[in-house]
Amino acid sequence: MFKFIAILISITSLNALAGEEVKLGVLGNVGADGFFSPKITSFTIEKVEPNSPAEKAGIVAGQKIIAIEKCKIPGCPASEAKELMRKESGEILQLLLENEDGSQLPLKVTMSVW
């Protein structure tokens, strides 16, 4: 098992008109298993960037992402998670978060350039 830090989870697409990258705006600790086809084992939010789509949606440090769209964590292939998070400005990203108290929070994030 290996772990890596995902800085400003910008696993998203380019906005063709503005030429600027659409980002979620979080700093997270992502755990993964596997080398050639890694699967995400955990994703904990460590920091939320000011004025980012994540902050506007109400995401806070300490929460865990337990699903991206319908891809559950642990077990979501990293390549699938990356593709699911590829959104254009104005599109919606659906996340399922787990709060520190164990409660779950479904959240829709409107992606934008910030």
Secondary structure, 3 states (H helix, E strand, C coil): CEEEEECCCCCCCECCCCCCECECCEEEEEEEECCCCCEEEEEEEEEECCCCHHHHHCCCCCCEEEEECCEECCCCEHHHHHHHCCCCCCCEEEEEEECCCCCEEEEEEECECC
